[in-house]
Amino acid sequence: MSVLVVGLSHKSAPVETLELAVVSGDALSKLIQDVGRVEPVAETFVVSSCNRVEVYADVDRFHAAVTAICELLARHCGVPAADLTPHLYVHYEDRAVSHLLSVTSGLDSMVVGEGQILGQVRSALKLAGELGTLGRALGDLGRLALRTGKRVRAETAINQLGASLVSVGIELATERLGPAGDNILAGRRVLIVGAGSMSALAAATAAKYGAARIVLANRTRSNAERLAVRYDATVIGLTELPDAMLEADLIISCTGAAGYVITPDTVPPDRRGELVILDLAMPRDVEPAVVGLPGVTVIGMDQLSEHGTVVRARDLAAVRTIIEAELAAYQQANDAAAVAPTVVALRAKAAKVVDAELARLAGRLSSDGLSGHALDEIAQTVRRVVDKLLHAPTVRVKELAGSPGGEEYATALRVLFDLDPRAVEAVTRAAMEQEVTVSDQTVSGGEL
């Protein structure tokens, strides 16, 4: 089996296409389940955020899997395949693993180094586990990716350079609003539309930047009230948006609504001054016609993608060094695992031969009055000799497994020691069954 990723992101697709392609809620669960039913797919999870939709799968046939996943993406996104396909990218095997590590490290984010992607990947793995589409292979890969993302942020400066989308958006907004106090939102009134994870981040950032007042608008008031307690914010319903806009300097909208939340009709003409609207939703919360209203500035994902984060070359090099090291360790472990059944079968055959010879020897020597202690000493010596003879070739074959033609060394081992292919297959089958059990325990235990 091999890892495959098929997806699109802010780097490969325009905002108009990306906002149509984003899937969430029941639609996301259905997509994951449908991909999991595709014949070449053994395991799958989907990362779906405002900046990307990526299907990861463990597959046994490349072309069949790519075709099926592309068709399912088009069907669930509601975008015609002819319009979606030109924006899709495909990575396979080591390139797919390397891509995921780059994603969790923040190198592939709209704002390089932002930390939200770690939580998004963790949520994607958790959902796949709950739906039963995550097994040992992708579970291990997910843990590798999360560990790499944490290492990158702990061991390099990219975490300091990589502000969140909210932070960058607020900084762009304050450029339109003009200078404030020591904190960039000092004296400003901020209206946040929505009460999800992005809204929570927006509220935390607005409070950190010294906002004079924070108002939370949400369809379900109870969800917003839980968030408001943390930031001493006022809660209103969506029907009260026009009145709240009269006093707002900055609006941050990040709901999961299917349609537009802010339209020309909801923006009152008699506002007290300049109004900046930061639209972080996918699909967009702000109707395009709002852009043309006098005194209103709308900052969307397209502007954020144009706002590059300056990252020093040495910081990027440090991140890539960590990614390369983690990828190399992953490849080495996989290569060693591939030859492990041959090694186990060889040792099992050796143990069987040793046991048979020791039993025959014990039968002959016991009649000569040899003590049980002496027989045990002989048995231990024979087993030590065999172990030492097998140690070098079995260790060496694992080391060579990752080299070009590494599988040939395992084949040579099977031929030289006349190993029964059925014995190797039995070890492989037993290992796979054990992996399924371990995977089920891992998912239910919440280790991801």
FENBELLIN-V692087 format. One record per helix or strand of 3 or more residues. SS is the DSSP state (~ for helix, > for strand). FROM is the first residue (numbers start at 1). TO is the last residue. If there is no record, write none. Layout:
ss | from | to
SS | FROM | TO
SS | FROM | TO
This chain:
ss | from | to
> | 2 | 9
~ | 15 | 21
~ | 25 | 37
> | 41 | 48
> | 52 | 59
~ | 62 | 77
~ | 81 | 87
> | 89 | 92
~ | 94 | 104
~ | 116 | 131
~ | 136 | 155
~ | 158 | 161
~ | 165 | 177
> | 189 | 193
~ | 197 | 208
> | 213 | 217
~ | 221 | 231
> | 234 | 236
~ | 238 | 245
> | 250 | 253
~ | 264 | 266
> | 275 | 279
~ | 288 | 292
> | 296 | 299
~ | 301 | 306
~ | 313 | 366
~ | 372 | 400
~ | 406 | 416
~ | 421 | 445
